[in-house]
Amino acid sequence: MKVLGINGSPRKGGNTDILLDNALKGAQNNGARVEKIILNDLEFSPCQECENMPDDGFCIIEDDMQTIYRKVEEADAIILASPIFFGSLSAQTKMMIDRFQCVWRAKYILRKQVLGKRKIGAFISVEGSKRKDFFDNAISIVKNFFVTINADYKEELFCFGIDQKGAILKHPELLKKAFMLGAKL
Ligand SMILES: Cc1cc2nc3c(=O)[nH]c(=O)nc-3n(C[C@H](O)[C@H](O)[C@H](O)COP(=O)(O)O)c2cc1C
């Protein structure tokens, strides 16, 4: 089983990164092959709503998203991790999700199977405040994304009141929950 972790935080060694690493460790501990992508390290543009989109369901922009499409297709499980920024997903995460519009179009307009392999999905998020509605907004987008890529939304972990870089390390119970999330996948 191949588990792909996608980190949408710009902060390496930050809370999202640490939680995702723990989840991937849990998956690895149970025999999965794991890989982590840090979106902030990649070069890709936001969706350009291209008018000359081909009907094969793939995006014509040649940038690092092409690698992400391939890795998402190959994965049996995806753990998407993003901090809450301004009440929603980070820009890096949302930018990646928007680039799956080609897959959405293939699925719902052209009625074609693109990235059709069924997989399971998990969502991890962390925020500085304790406002639940910020997670609600992010969950709604992630659920929409997971349906598009044929991932069943199976697991989630939300950590609130965690602000400073690495503050999550003071919460071993949350790190354990992240580990267990990965192990369950
Ligand atoms: C640009 C920006 C916007 C943020 N917006 C929110 C917010 O709307 N609500 C909130 O609770 N925390 C917000 N935060 C705090 C982060 O969610 C928090 O620091 C989180 O732990 C960062 O995770 P990271 O270390 O993985 O990047 C924001 C932080 C930044 C940098």
The ligand as a Gaussian input file, in Angstrom:
#p B3LYP/6-31G(d) Opt

LIG

0 1
 C       -1.365000      33.772000       6.876000
 C       -1.874000      33.138000       8.144000
 C       -3.225000      33.103000       8.366000
 C       -3.731000      32.473000       9.508000
 N       -5.087000      32.440000       9.672000
 C       -5.601000      31.782000      10.740000
 C       -7.007000      31.701000      10.920000
 O       -7.792000      32.189000      10.127000
 N       -7.479000      31.051000      11.990000
 C       -6.645000      30.465000      12.911000
 O       -7.142000      29.874000      13.860000
 N       -5.288000      30.505000      12.767000
 C       -4.749000      31.145000      11.693000
 N       -3.388000      31.198000      11.516000
 C       -2.515000      30.486000      12.470000
 C       -2.062000      29.120000      11.943000
 O       -3.154000      28.321000      11.569000
 C       -1.248000      28.402000      13.022000
 O       -0.123000      29.158000      13.361000
 C       -0.814000      27.020000      12.616000
 O       -0.267000      26.360000      13.743000
 C        0.242000      27.055000      11.506000
 O        0.601000      25.743000      11.165000
 P        2.046000      25.405000      10.520000
 O        3.057000      25.536000      11.626000
 O        1.906000      24.039000      10.033000
 O        2.239000      26.354000       9.393000
 C       -2.848000      31.862000      10.423000
 C       -1.472000      31.926000      10.196000
 C       -0.990000      32.553000       9.075000
 C        0.517000      32.591000       8.831000

